[in-house]
Amino acid sequence: MITTASIYDDKTKELLTEVMVELIKTNRDIFREIMVDALEEVGLANAIADGRNNDFVSETQVFPFSI
């Protein structure tokens, strides 16, 4: 059973890659918005972590992208 799973893992990875590429091509605006939101969340999480060390983090460091 493990052998079967590894055979499908390669094909599944290939199919998922193709699907993601197609989604990015056909829905650029939505994909861009998702990526910007994700990057802002990472920035916010980093700012919170830095703030716990009493380090000031500017708004531009948290939200470096503007839509």
MOZINOR-V423776 format. One record per run of one state. SS is the DSSP state (H for helix, E for strand, L for the rest). FROM is the first residue (numbers start at 1). TO is the last residue. Records with the same first field share a line. If there is no record, write none. Layout:
# MOZINOR-V423776
SS->FROM-TO ; FROM-TO
This chain:
# MOZINOR-V423776
L->1-1 ; 27-27 ; 52-58 ; 63-67
H->2-26 ; 28-51 ; 59-62
